[in-house]
Amino acid sequence: MPATGKDGHAKESELPSTLQRSDQKAKDTYAKALDSAEEEYHDEERAHRVAYSALKHTHEKVGDHWEPKDEKGPSDAQAEGGRDTDRETAGGVDANASKKHLLDVARRLDVKGRSSMDKDELVDAIQKANDRRSDAARDD
């Protein structure tokens, strides 16, 4: 079923819950990429991976939703690669952002011990905080 409606916007019912809580640009980016990938590959799992990859170039996951990134581009080593890339993903955290930006996100998510963490530790801690917030939002 197409994720975009006749108006070109994402259908809320076809979106993952984290995207339902995100801005229209995030919703539309994901939905349009999903529709295109489903048409191209005829493989639902692959289409969702492609759609998330497209989303991660313009947005980052913060807590239980996606927010626009300051600068467009891949968010992690997996998003930097091509179709056959098999690298570690940061689950929507913009691992390529500056440490200052990651510290700001960690502060907003109330990550404990963030001031003594290096960049990789911040990415891991933010990813865990995001997962907790997403799980809690789904339970509401």
N, CA, C and O atoms as CSV, one atom per row, in Angstrom:
chain,resi,resn,atom,element,x,y,z
A,1,MET,N,N,0.845,-1.185,0.000
A,1,MET,CA,C,0.000,0.000,0.000
A,1,MET,C,C,0.889,1.247,0.000
A,1,MET,O,O,1.834,1.315,0.786
A,2,PRO,N,N,0.618,2.213,-0.843
A,2,PRO,CA,C,1.448,3.427,-0.894
A,2,PRO,C,C,1.434,4.186,0.440
A,2,PRO,O,O,0.411,4.266,1.119
A,3,ALA,N,N,2.580,4.729,0.784
A,3,ALA,CA,C,2.707,5.491,2.027
A,3,ALA,C,C,2.365,6.964,1.826
A,3,ALA,O,O,2.233,7.712,2.794
A,4,THR,N,N,2.222,7.378,0.571
A,4,THR,CA,C,1.834,8.762,0.282
A,4,THR,C,C,0.425,8.782,-0.299
A,4,THR,O,O,0.012,7.862,-1.005
A,5,GLY,N,N,-0.292,9.840,0.012
A,5,GLY,CA,C,-1.650,10.011,-0.493
A,5,GLY,C,C,-1.659,10.764,-1.803
A,5,GLY,O,O,-0.610,11.110,-2.346
A,6,LYS,N,N,-2.852,11.015,-2.305
A,6,LYS,CA,C,-3.010,11.738,-3.570
A,6,LYS,C,C,-2.460,13.154,-3.489
A,6,LYS,O,O,-2.067,13.735,-4.501
A,7,ASP,N,N,-2.433,13.712,-2.268
A,7,ASP,CA,C,-1.918,15.066,-2.080
A,7,ASP,C,C,-0.391,15.109,-2.027
A,7,ASP,O,O,0.194,16.187,-1.922
A,8,GLY,N,N,0.265,13.931,-2.098
A,8,GLY,CA,C,1.724,13.867,-2.074
A,8,GLY,C,C,2.308,13.820,-0.681
A,8,GLY,O,O,3.525,13.727,-0.520
A,9,HIS,N,N,1.451,13.883,0.338
A,9,HIS,CA,C,1.926,13.830,1.721
A,9,HIS,C,C,1.802,12.424,2.279
A,9,HIS,O,O,1.029,11.605,1.782
A,10,ALA,N,N,2.571,12.164,3.312
A,10,ALA,CA,C,2.583,10.855,3.950
A,10,ALA,C,C,1.234,10.540,4.579
A,10,ALA,O,O,0.561,11.416,5.121
A,11,LYS,N,N,0.855,9.268,4.495
A,11,LYS,CA,C,-0.337,8.782,5.194
A,11,LYS,C,C,0.093,8.392,6.606
A,11,LYS,O,O,0.926,7.503,6.783
A,12,GLU,N,N,-0.467,9.051,7.592
A,12,GLU,CA,C,-0.087,8.794,8.991
A,12,GLU,C,C,-0.160,7.314,9.336
A,12,GLU,O,O,0.710,6.792,10.033
A,13,SER,N,N,-1.196,6.638,8.849
A,13,SER,CA,C,-1.409,5.235,9.203
A,13,SER,C,C,-0.323,4.313,8.658
A,13,SER,O,O,-0.189,3.180,9.122
A,14,GLU,N,N,0.445,4.772,7.694
A,14,GLU,CA,C,1.480,3.948,7.074
A,14,GLU,C,C,2.870,4.225,7.647
A,14,GLU,O,O,3.856,3.641,7.199
A,15,LEU,N,N,2.947,5.119,8.640
A,15,LEU,CA,C,4.243,5.529,9.170
A,15,LEU,C,C,4.566,4.853,10.501
A,15,LEU,O,O,3.667,4.581,11.297
A,16,PRO,N,N,5.858,4.581,10.742
A,16,PRO,CA,C,6.268,4.125,12.071
A,16,PRO,C,C,5.933,5.205,13.108
A,16,PRO,O,O,5.869,6.390,12.783
A,17,SER,N,N,5.723,4.781,14.347
A,17,SER,CA,C,5.275,5.714,15.387
A,17,SER,C,C,6.231,6.884,15.606
A,17,SER,O,O,5.782,7.995,15.889
A,18,THR,N,N,7.542,6.657,15.480
A,18,THR,CA,C,8.480,7.767,15.682
A,18,THR,C,C,8.301,8.841,14.622
A,18,THR,O,O,8.533,10.022,14.880
A,19,LEU,N,N,7.889,8.433,13.433
A,19,LEU,CA,C,7.650,9.410,12.370
A,19,LEU,C,C,6.306,10.101,12.541
A,19,LEU,O,O,6.155,11.254,12.136
A,20,GLN,N,N,5.340,9.433,13.122
A,20,GLN,CA,C,4.048,10.062,13.376
A,20,GLN,C,C,4.202,11.248,14.328
A,20,GLN,O,O,3.372,12.157,14.322
A,21,ARG,N,N,5.251,11.244,15.140
A,21,ARG,CA,C,5.505,12.339,16.088
A,21,ARG,C,C,6.515,13.359,15.540
A,21,ARG,O,O,7.016,14.196,16.290
A,22,SER,N,N,6.809,13.292,14.256
A,22,SER,CA,C,7.837,14.135,13.644
A,22,SER,C,C,7.215,15.169,12.713
A,22,SER,O,O,6.009,15.158,12.468
A,23,ASP,N,N,8.067,16.071,12.194
A,23,ASP,CA,C,7.553,17.125,11.307
A,23,ASP,C,C,7.144,16.562,9.943
A,23,ASP,O,O,7.494,15.436,9.588
A,24,GLN,N,N,6.408,17.360,9.198
A,24,GLN,CA,C,5.873,16.918,7.902
A,24,GLN,C,C,6.968,16.552,6.928
A,24,GLN,O,O,6.813,15.606,6.156
A,25,LYS,N,N,8.069,17.276,6.944
A,25,LYS,CA,C,9.187,16.995,6.034
A,25,LYS,C,C,9.742,15.595,6.295
A,25,LYS,O,O,10.029,14.864,5.347
A,26,ALA,N,N,9.897,15.215,7.549
A,26,ALA,CA,C,10.389,13.873,7.883
A,26,ALA,C,C,9.408,12.815,7.390
A,26,ALA,O,O,9.807,11.808,6.806
A,27,LYS,N,N,8.134,13.052,7.631
A,27,LYS,CA,C,7.105,12.102,7.203
A,27,LYS,C,C,7.124,11.924,5.693
A,27,LYS,O,O,7.116,10.800,5.190
A,28,ASP,N,N,7.149,13.034,4.979
A,28,ASP,CA,C,7.106,12.981,3.519
A,28,ASP,C,C,8.377,12.370,2.933
A,28,ASP,O,O,8.305,11.611,1.966
A,29,THR,N,N,9.531,12.688,3.499
A,29,THR,CA,C,10.798,12.127,3.027
A,29,THR,C,C,10.758,10.615,3.131
A,29,THR,O,O,11.079,9.911,2.173
A,30,TYR,N,N,10.365,10.116,4.294
A,30,TYR,CA,C,10.307,8.677,4.518
A,30,TYR,C,C,9.288,8.025,3.575
A,30,TYR,O,O,9.594,7.032,2.915
A,31,ALA,N,N,8.094,8.583,3.519
A,31,ALA,CA,C,7.010,7.974,2.740
A,31,ALA,C,C,7.341,7.930,1.245
A,31,ALA,O,O,7.109,6.914,0.590
A,32,LYS,N,N,7.874,9.006,0.713
A,32,LYS,CA,C,8.204,9.036,-0.714
A,32,LYS,C,C,9.341,8.066,-1.037
A,32,LYS,O,O,9.309,7.385,-2.062
A,33,ALA,N,N,10.344,8.007,-0.161
A,33,ALA,CA,C,11.438,7.056,-0.371
A,33,ALA,C,C,10.930,5.619,-0.261
A,33,ALA,O,O,11.358,4.749,-1.019
A,34,LEU,N,N,10.026,5.372,0.674
A,34,LEU,CA,C,9.454,4.035,0.840
A,34,LEU,C,C,8.680,3.611,-0.401
A,34,LEU,O,O,8.860,2.502,-0.904
A,35,ASP,N,N,7.825,4.490,-0.888
A,35,ASP,CA,C,7.049,4.161,-2.093
A,35,ASP,C,C,7.962,3.862,-3.278
A,35,ASP,O,O,7.748,2.891,-4.003
A,36,SER,N,N,8.966,4.688,-3.468
A,36,SER,CA,C,9.889,4.505,-4.583
A,36,SER,C,C,10.661,3.191,-4.447
A,36,SER,O,O,10.817,2.456,-5.423
A,37,ALA,N,N,11.141,2.899,-3.240
A,37,ALA,CA,C,11.921,1.678,-3.022
A,37,ALA,C,C,11.053,0.425,-3.159
A,37,ALA,O,O,11.519,-0.592,-3.673
A,38,GLU,N,N,9.803,0.486,-2.708
A,38,GLU,CA,C,8.916,-0.670,-2.858
A,38,GLU,C,C,8.656,-0.957,-4.337
A,38,GLU,O,O,8.602,-2.113,-4.758
A,39,GLU,N,N,8.498,0.109,-5.111
A,39,GLU,CA,C,8.279,-0.051,-6.552
A,39,GLU,C,C,9.528,-0.611,-7.229
A,39,GLU,O,O,9.437,-1.435,-8.139
A,40,GLU,N,N,10.688,-0.155,-6.778
A,40,GLU,CA,C,11.958,-0.565,-7.383
A,40,GLU,C,C,12.355,-2.001,-7.001
A,40,GLU,O,O,12.756,-2.782,-7.863
A,41,TYR,N,N,12.243,-2.344,-5.714
A,41,TYR,CA,C,12.802,-3.598,-5.220
A,41,TYR,C,C,11.779,-4.703,-4.951
A,41,TYR,O,O,12.145,-5.877,-4.897
A,42,HIS,N,N,10.505,-4.347,-4.781
A,42,HIS,CA,C,9.472,-5.337,-4.465
A,42,HIS,C,C,9.857,-6.168,-3.239
A,42,HIS,O,O,9.608,-7.373,-3.188
A,43,ASP,N,N,10.462,-5.511,-2.260
A,43,ASP,CA,C,10.928,-6.170,-1.040
A,43,ASP,C,C,10.669,-5.194,0.111
A,43,ASP,O,O,11.343,-4.170,0.224
A,44,GLU,N,N,9.706,-5.511,0.953
A,44,GLU,CA,C,9.273,-4.583,1.994
A,44,GLU,C,C,10.391,-4.223,2.970
A,44,GLU,O,O,10.570,-3.050,3.300
A,45,GLU,N,N,11.140,-5.218,3.431
A,45,GLU,CA,C,12.214,-4.946,4.389
A,45,GLU,C,C,13.279,-4.032,3.786
A,45,GLU,O,O,13.728,-3.081,4.426
A,46,ARG,N,N,13.669,-4.322,2.570
A,46,ARG,CA,C,14.677,-3.499,1.896
A,46,ARG,C,C,14.150,-2.085,1.676
A,46,ARG,O,O,14.889,-1.113,1.832
A,47,ALA,N,N,12.874,-1.968,1.314
A,47,ALA,CA,C,12.275,-0.655,1.082
A,47,ALA,C,C,12.306,0.191,2.352
A,47,ALA,O,O,12.583,1.388,2.290
A,48,HIS,N,N,12.028,-0.416,3.496
A,48,HIS,CA,C,12.073,0.334,4.758
A,48,HIS,C,C,13.508,0.766,5.083
A,48,HIS,O,O,13.726,1.872,5.577
A,49,ARG,N,N,14.471,-0.094,4.809
A,49,ARG,CA,C,15.872,0.289,5.051
A,49,ARG,C,C,16.269,1.473,4.174
A,49,ARG,O,O,16.942,2.395,4.635
A,50,VAL,N,N,15.852,1.444,2.920
A,50,VAL,CA,C,16.141,2.546,1.995
A,50,VAL,C,C,15.475,3.834,2.487
A,50,VAL,O,O,16.086,4.902,2.465
A,51,ALA,N,N,14.225,3.726,2.927
A,51,ALA,CA,C,13.495,4.910,3.387
A,51,ALA,C,C,14.155,5.516,4.627
A,51,ALA,O,O,14.282,6.736,4.727
A,52,TYR,N,N,14.574,4.672,5.569
A,52,TYR,CA,C,15.268,5.194,6.752
A,52,TYR,C,C,16.598,5.826,6.358
A,52,TYR,O,O,16.990,6.848,6.922
A,53,SER,N,N,17.287,5.231,5.401
A,53,SER,CA,C,18.555,5.800,4.950
A,53,SER,C,C,18.343,7.194,4.370
A,53,SER,O,O,19.116,8.110,4.652
A,54,ALA,N,N,17.302,7.356,3.563
A,54,ALA,CA,C,16.990,8.675,2.997
A,54,ALA,C,C,16.658,9.665,4.114
A,54,ALA,O,O,17.104,10.812,4.088
A,55,LEU,N,N,15.884,9.220,5.079
A,55,LEU,CA,C,15.501,10.079,6.198
A,55,LEU,C,C,16.716,10.529,6.995
A,55,LEU,O,O,16.793,11.684,7.415
A,56,LYS,N,N,17.668,9.620,7.207
A,56,LYS,CA,C,18.857,9.924,8.012
A,56,LYS,C,C,19.779,10.949,7.354
A,56,LYS,O,O,20.680,11.470,8.012
A,57,HIS,N,N,19.576,11.246,6.078
A,57,HIS,CA,C,20.370,12.283,5.420
A,57,HIS,C,C,19.849,13.679,5.739
A,57,HIS,O,O,20.581,14.660,5.605
A,58,THR,N,N,18.593,13.776,6.160
A,58,THR,CA,C,18.002,15.089,6.432
A,58,THR,C,C,17.554,15.266,7.883
A,58,THR,O,O,17.354,16.393,8.336
A,59,HIS,N,N,17.396,14.164,8.608
A,59,HIS,CA,C,16.881,14.210,9.976
A,59,HIS,C,C,17.695,13.312,10.901
A,59,HIS,O,O,18.399,12.408,10.450
A,60,GLU,N,N,17.590,13.572,12.191
A,60,GLU,CA,C,18.207,12.714,13.196
A,60,GLU,C,C,17.156,12.379,14.246
A,60,GLU,O,O,16.244,13.165,14.505
A,61,LYS,N,N,17.295,11.206,14.843
A,61,LYS,CA,C,16.353,10.791,15.867
A,61,LYS,C,C,16.775,11.418,17.192
A,61,LYS,O,O,17.922,11.290,17.621
A,62,VAL,N,N,15.825,12.099,17.830
A,62,VAL,CA,C,16.051,12.709,19.133
A,62,VAL,C,C,14.881,12.295,20.017
A,62,VAL,O,O,13.756,12.765,19.846
A,63,GLY,N,N,15.161,11.422,20.948
A,63,GLY,CA,C,14.100,10.921,21.813
A,63,GLY,C,C,13.154,10.038,21.033
A,63,GLY,O,O,13.570,9.031,20.461
A,64,ASP,N,N,11.880,10.407,21.004
A,64,ASP,CA,C,10.856,9.573,20.371
A,64,ASP,C,C,10.390,10.098,19.022
A,64,ASP,O,O,9.321,9.715,18.546
A,65,HIS,N,N,11.187,10.981,18.390
A,65,HIS,CA,C,10.798,11.556,17.105
A,65,HIS,C,C,12.045,11.940,16.305
A,65,HIS,O,O,13.170,11.814,16.789
A,66,TRP,N,N,11.828,12.408,15.083
A,66,TRP,CA,C,12.915,12.819,14.182
A,66,TRP,C,C,12.897,14.328,14.027
A,66,TRP,O,O,11.837,14.935,13.874
A,67,GLU,N,N,14.094,14.937,14.068
A,67,GLU,CA,C,14.243,16.391,13.924
A,67,GLU,C,C,15.166,16.694,12.754
A,67,GLU,O,O,16.075,15.917,12.464
A,68,PRO,N,N,14.938,17.829,12.073
A,68,PRO,CA,C,15.829,18.207,10.960
A,68,PRO,C,C,17.265,18.399,11.441
A,68,PRO,O,O,17.507,18.928,12.526
A,69,LYS,N,N,18.208,17.959,10.616
A,69,LYS,CA,C,19.625,18.147,10.937
A,69,LYS,C,C,20.055,19.542,10.481
A,69,LYS,O,O,19.469,20.117,9.564
A,70,ASP,N,N,21.076,20.068,11.128
A,70,ASP,CA,C,21.620,21.367,10.736
A,70,ASP,C,C,22.240,21.298,9.343
A,70,ASP,O,O,22.122,22.233,8.551
A,71,GLU,N,N,22.902,20.180,9.057
A,71,GLU,CA,C,23.543,19.998,7.758
A,71,GLU,C,C,23.125,18.650,7.191
A,71,GLU,O,O,23.143,17.637,7.891
A,72,LYS,N,N,22.748,18.649,5.912
A,72,LYS,CA,C,22.355,17.405,5.263
A,72,LYS,C,C,23.570,16.526,5.040
A,72,LYS,O,O,24.688,17.012,4.868
A,73,GLY,N,N,23.332,15.227,5.047
A,73,GLY,CA,C,24.397,14.271,4.779
A,73,GLY,C,C,24.182,13.011,5.586
A,73,GLY,O,O,23.304,12.962,6.448
A,74,PRO,N,N,24.981,11.987,5.313
A,74,PRO,CA,C,24.820,10.715,6.006
A,74,PRO,C,C,25.053,10.858,7.506
A,74,PRO,O,O,25.877,11.660,7.946
A,75,SER,N,N,24.320,10.073,8.279
A,75,SER,CA,C,24.395,10.191,9.730
A,75,SER,C,C,25.378,9.220,10.361
A,75,SER,O,O,25.783,9.414,11.507
A,76,ASP,N,N,25.768,8.187,9.641
A,76,ASP,CA,C,26.685,7.201,10.212
A,76,ASP,C,C,27.379,6.442,9.084
A,76,ASP,O,O,27.118,6.685,7.906
A,77,ALA,N,N,28.259,5.525,9.458
A,77,ALA,CA,C,29.049,4.782,8.467
A,77,ALA,C,C,28.159,3.972,7.524
A,77,ALA,O,O,28.469,3.853,6.338
A,78,GLN,N,N,27.068,3.419,8.028
A,78,GLN,CA,C,26.166,2.637,7.185
A,78,GLN,C,C,25.511,3.529,6.134
A,78,GLN,O,O,25.411,3.144,4.969
A,79,ALA,N,N,25.070,4.708,6.536
A,79,ALA,CA,C,24.396,5.620,5.610
A,79,ALA,C,C,25.364,6.190,4.564
A,79,ALA,O,O,24.937,6.617,3.491
A,80,GLU,N,N,26.653,6.197,4.875
A,80,GLU,CA,C,27.650,6.689,3.928
A,80,GLU,C,C,27.879,5.711,2.782
A,80,GLU,O,O,28.273,6.112,1.687
A,81,GLY,N,N,27.631,4.431,3.035
A,81,GLY,CA,C,27.916,3.390,2.048
A,81,GLY,C,C,26.822,3.241,1.021
A,81,GLY,O,O,25.808,3.938,1.053
A,82,GLY,N,N,27.043,2.335,0.127
A,82,GLY,CA,C,26.067,2.046,-0.919
A,82,GLY,C,C,25.187,0.867,-0.564
A,82,GLY,O,O,25.056,0.501,0.604
A,83,ARG,N,N,24.592,0.282,-1.572
A,83,ARG,CA,C,23.605,-0.771,-1.407
A,83,ARG,C,C,24.144,-1.982,-0.644
A,83,ARG,O,O,23.430,-2.544,0.186
A,84,ASP,N,N,25.358,-2.387,-0.899
A,84,ASP,CA,C,25.908,-3.592,-0.287
A,84,ASP,C,C,26.725,-3.307,0.970
A,84,ASP,O,O,27.486,-4.164,1.420
A,85,THR,N,N,26.576,-2.127,1.532
A,85,THR,CA,C,27.320,-1.756,2.729
A,85,THR,C,C,26.782,-2.511,3.933
A,85,THR,O,O,25.571,-2.649,4.107
A,86,ASP,N,N,27.692,-2.994,4.753
A,86,ASP,CA,C,27.310,-3.676,5.985
A,86,ASP,C,C,28.189,-3.137,7.109
A,86,ASP,O,O,29.134,-3.786,7.557
A,87,ARG,N,N,27.846,-1.935,7.546
A,87,ARG,CA,C,28.601,-1.277,8.613
A,87,ARG,C,C,27.664,-1.018,9.780
A,87,ARG,O,O,26.446,-1.163,9.669
A,88,GLU,N,N,28.254,-0.635,10.891
A,88,GLU,CA,C,27.456,-0.340,12.072
A,88,GLU,C,C,26.607,0.907,11.844
A,88,GLU,O,O,27.068,1.897,11.275
A,89,THR,N,N,25.364,0.837,12.297
A,89,THR,CA,C,24.467,1.989,12.209
A,89,THR,C,C,24.285,2.590,13.600
A,89,THR,O,O,24.428,1.900,14.610
A,90,ALA,N,N,23.975,3.859,13.640
A,90,ALA,CA,C,23.782,4.543,14.921
A,90,ALA,C,C,22.293,4.715,15.235
A,90,ALA,O,O,21.934,5.455,16.151
A,91,GLY,N,N,21.440,4.043,14.488
A,91,GLY,CA,C,20.013,4.043,14.805
A,91,GLY,C,C,19.338,5.396,14.738
A,91,GLY,O,O,18.406,5.663,15.497
A,92,GLY,N,N,19.788,6.242,13.852
A,92,GLY,CA,C,19.165,7.557,13.702
A,92,GLY,C,C,19.924,8.680,14.390
A,92,GLY,O,O,19.648,9.853,14.140
A,93,VAL,N,N,20.880,8.339,15.254
A,93,VAL,CA,C,21.720,9.365,15.881
A,93,VAL,C,C,22.684,9.874,14.820
A,93,VAL,O,O,23.253,9.084,14.067
A,94,ASP,N,N,22.872,11.184,14.757
A,94,ASP,CA,C,23.795,11.758,13.780
A,94,ASP,C,C,25.222,11.617,14.300
A,94,ASP,O,O,25.787,12.552,14.868
A,95,ALA,N,N,25.794,10.429,14.095
A,95,ALA,CA,C,27.131,10.127,14.588
A,95,ALA,C,C,28.204,10.981,13.916
A,95,ALA,O,O,29.320,11.077,14.426
A,96,ASN,N,N,27.887,11.600,12.788
A,96,ASN,CA,C,28.839,12.466,12.098
A,96,ASN,C,C,28.763,13.917,12.576
A,96,ASN,O,O,29.518,14.764,12.099
A,97,ALA,N,N,27.870,14.205,13.501
A,97,ALA,CA,C,27.751,15.560,14.042
A,97,ALA,C,C,28.937,15.857,14.967
A,97,ALA,O,O,29.680,14.958,15.362
A,98,SER,N,N,29.089,17.119,15.293
A,98,SER,CA,C,30.173,17.515,16.186
A,98,SER,C,C,29.903,17.013,17.607
A,98,SER,O,O,28.763,16.722,17.969
A,99,LYS,N,N,30.959,16.920,18.393
A,99,LYS,CA,C,30.803,16.513,19.796
A,99,LYS,C,C,29.940,17.525,20.533
A,99,LYS,O,O,29.153,17.153,21.403
A,100,LYS,N,N,30.081,18.786,20.197
A,100,LYS,CA,C,29.263,19.833,20.826
A,100,LYS,C,C,27.776,19.574,20.574
A,100,LYS,O,O,26.956,19.675,21.487
A,101,HIS,N,N,27.441,19.240,19.335
A,101,HIS,CA,C,26.045,18.944,19.005
A,101,HIS,C,C,25.562,17.708,19.777
A,101,HIS,O,O,24.465,17.711,20.337
A,102,LEU,N,N,26.381,16.662,19.803
A,102,LEU,CA,C,25.997,15.440,20.519
A,102,LEU,C,C,25.815,15.714,22.009
A,102,LEU,O,O,24.910,15.158,22.632
A,103,LEU,N,N,26.659,16.558,22.584
A,103,LEU,CA,C,26.497,16.931,23.996
A,103,LEU,C,C,25.180,17.663,24.219
A,103,LEU,O,O,24.514,17.457,25.233
A,104,ASP,N,N,24.807,18.513,23.277
A,104,ASP,CA,C,23.535,19.234,23.377
A,104,ASP,C,C,22.355,18.262,23.330
A,104,ASP,O,O,21.425,18.373,24.129
A,105,VAL,N,N,22.394,17.319,22.403
A,105,VAL,CA,C,21.320,16.321,22.311
A,105,VAL,C,C,21.283,15.498,23.594
A,105,VAL,O,O,20.206,15.245,24.134
A,106,ALA,N,N,22.439,15.079,24.085
A,106,ALA,CA,C,22.506,14.288,25.324
A,106,ALA,C,C,21.945,15.087,26.499
A,106,ALA,O,O,21.277,14.524,27.366
A,107,ARG,N,N,22.210,16.382,26.534
A,107,ARG,CA,C,21.662,17.231,27.600
A,107,ARG,C,C,20.145,17.261,27.511
A,107,ARG,O,O,19.458,17.122,28.523
A,108,ARG,N,N,19.622,17.442,26.308
A,108,ARG,CA,C,18.163,17.481,26.113
A,108,ARG,C,C,17.498,16.176,26.522
A,108,ARG,O,O,16.354,16.167,26.975
A,109,LEU,N,N,18.232,15.063,26.358
A,109,LEU,CA,C,17.695,13.750,26.715
A,109,LEU,C,C,18.047,13.358,28.153
A,109,LEU,O,O,17.715,12.262,28.606
A,110,ASP,N,N,18.725,14.268,28.865
A,110,ASP,CA,C,19.122,14.058,30.256
A,110,ASP,C,C,19.986,12.810,30.430
A,110,ASP,O,O,19.764,12.012,31.341
A,111,VAL,N,N,20.973,12.652,29.545
A,111,VAL,CA,C,21.911,11.539,29.631
A,111,VAL,C,C,22.888,11.833,30.767
A,111,VAL,O,O,23.573,12.857,30.765
A,112,LYS,N,N,22.941,10.939,31.715
A,112,LYS,CA,C,23.833,11.104,32.877
A,112,LYS,C,C,25.282,10.810,32.481
A,112,LYS,O,O,25.542,9.889,31.707
A,113,GLY,N,N,26.224,11.597,33.012
A,113,GLY,CA,C,27.643,11.391,32.762
A,113,GLY,C,C,28.121,11.854,31.403
A,113,GLY,O,O,29.238,11.532,30.998
A,114,ARG,N,N,27.299,12.601,30.697
A,114,ARG,CA,C,27.624,12.999,29.322
A,114,ARG,C,C,28.887,13.845,29.223
A,114,ARG,O,O,29.601,13.757,28.224
A,115,SER,N,N,29.179,14.654,30.219
A,115,SER,CA,C,30.329,15.567,30.118
A,115,SER,C,C,31.666,14.829,30.092
A,115,SER,O,O,32.660,15.374,29.612
A,116,SER,N,N,31.705,13.607,30.596
A,116,SER,CA,C,32.959,12.853,30.594
A,116,SER,C,C,33.036,11.830,29.465
A,116,SER,O,O,34.000,11.068,29.390
A,117,MET,N,N,32.039,11.804,28.590
A,117,MET,CA,C,32.002,10.821,27.506
A,117,MET,C,C,32.732,11.320,26.267
A,117,MET,O,O,32.744,12.513,25.965
A,118,ASP,N,N,33.350,10.359,25.549
A,118,ASP,CA,C,33.902,10.721,24.246
A,118,ASP,C,C,32.777,10.625,23.211
A,118,ASP,O,O,31.648,10.269,23.549
A,119,LYS,N,N,33.081,10.938,21.977
A,119,LYS,CA,C,32.053,11.023,20.942
A,119,LYS,C,C,31.322,9.690,20.727
A,119,LYS,O,O,30.095,9.667,20.627
A,120,ASP,N,N,32.072,8.582,20.656
A,120,ASP,CA,C,31.441,7.276,20.463
A,120,ASP,C,C,30.534,6.911,21.640
A,120,ASP,O,O,29.461,6.340,21.446
A,121,GLU,N,N,30.960,7.234,22.832
A,121,GLU,CA,C,30.133,6.952,24.017
A,121,GLU,C,C,28.860,7.801,24.003
A,121,GLU,O,O,27.792,7.328,24.390
A,122,LEU,N,N,28.974,9.046,23.558
A,122,LEU,CA,C,27.788,9.901,23.441
A,122,LEU,C,C,26.787,9.323,22.444
A,122,LEU,O,O,25.586,9.287,22.712
A,123,VAL,N,N,27.283,8.874,21.300
A,123,VAL,CA,C,26.398,8.290,20.291
A,123,VAL,C,C,25.661,7.089,20.878
A,123,VAL,O,O,24.447,6.964,20.712
A,124,ASP,N,N,26.387,6.204,21.565
A,124,ASP,CA,C,25.763,5.022,22.179
A,124,ASP,C,C,24.739,5.416,23.235
A,124,ASP,O,O,23.647,4.849,23.286
A,125,ALA,N,N,25.086,6.385,24.077
A,125,ALA,CA,C,24.184,6.815,25.151
A,125,ALA,C,C,22.923,7.477,24.580
A,125,ALA,O,O,21.822,7.260,25.088
A,126,ILE,N,N,23.084,8.275,23.536
A,126,ILE,CA,C,21.923,8.917,22.901
A,126,ILE,C,C,21.037,7.860,22.259
A,126,ILE,O,O,19.812,7.930,22.358
A,127,GLN,N,N,21.647,6.886,21.604
A,127,GLN,CA,C,20.865,5.819,20.972
A,127,GLN,C,C,20.046,5.070,22.025
A,127,GLN,O,O,18.875,4.771,21.790
A,128,LYS,N,N,20.635,4.766,23.168
A,128,LYS,CA,C,19.909,4.078,24.240
A,128,LYS,C,C,18.787,4.956,24.803
A,128,LYS,O,O,17.691,4.471,25.081
A,129,ALA,N,N,19.072,6.250,24.966
A,129,ALA,CA,C,18.043,7.172,25.463
A,129,ALA,C,C,16.895,7.285,24.459
A,129,ALA,O,O,15.727,7.319,24.846
A,130,ASN,N,N,17.231,7.341,23.173
A,130,ASN,CA,C,16.202,7.379,22.132
A,130,ASN,C,C,15.319,6.137,22.198
A,130,ASN,O,O,14.094,6.234,22.123
A,131,ASP,N,N,15.946,4.972,22.337
A,131,ASP,CA,C,15.189,3.723,22.404
A,131,ASP,C,C,14.245,3.714,23.609
A,131,ASP,O,O,13.096,3.287,23.498
A,132,ARG,N,N,14.729,4.181,24.748
A,132,ARG,CA,C,13.872,4.236,25.947
A,132,ARG,C,C,12.690,5.167,25.733
A,132,ARG,O,O,11.560,4.837,26.093
A,133,ARG,N,N,12.950,6.337,25.143
A,133,ARG,CA,C,11.861,7.292,24.903
A,133,ARG,C,C,10.852,6.761,23.890
A,133,ARG,O,O,9.647,6.949,24.054
A,134,SER,N,N,11.342,6.100,22.841
A,134,SER,CA,C,10.436,5.529,21.842
A,134,SER,C,C,9.576,4.435,22.455
A,134,SER,O,O,8.373,4.370,22.203
A,135,ASP,N,N,10.199,3.567,23.267
A,135,ASP,CA,C,9.441,2.505,23.927
A,135,ASP,C,C,8.373,3.080,24.850
A,135,ASP,O,O,7.242,2.596,24.876
A,136,ALA,N,N,8.734,4.109,25.605
A,136,ALA,CA,C,7.779,4.731,26.528
A,136,ALA,C,C,6.637,5.389,25.764
A,136,ALA,O,O,5.488,5.330,26.203
A,137,ALA,N,N,6.932,6.008,24.641
A,137,ALA,CA,C,5.892,6.677,23.850
A,137,ALA,C,C,4.924,5.655,23.247
A,137,ALA,O,O,3.727,5.919,23.132
A,138,ARG,N,N,5.446,4.499,22.868
A,138,ARG,CA,C,4.579,3.441,22.305
A,138,ARG,C,C,3.630,2.888,23.367
A,138,ARG,O,O,2.516,2.467,23.057
A,139,ASP,N,N,4.081,2.893,24.621
A,139,ASP,CA,C,3.271,2.359,25.719
A,139,ASP,C,C,2.136,3.298,26.127
A,139,ASP,O,O,1.178,2.879,26.777
A,140,ASP,N,N,2.251,4.572,25.739
A,140,ASP,CA,C,1.211,5.567,26.117
A,140,ASP,C,C,-0.086,5.323,25.398
A,140,ASP,O,O,-1.052,6.060,25.599
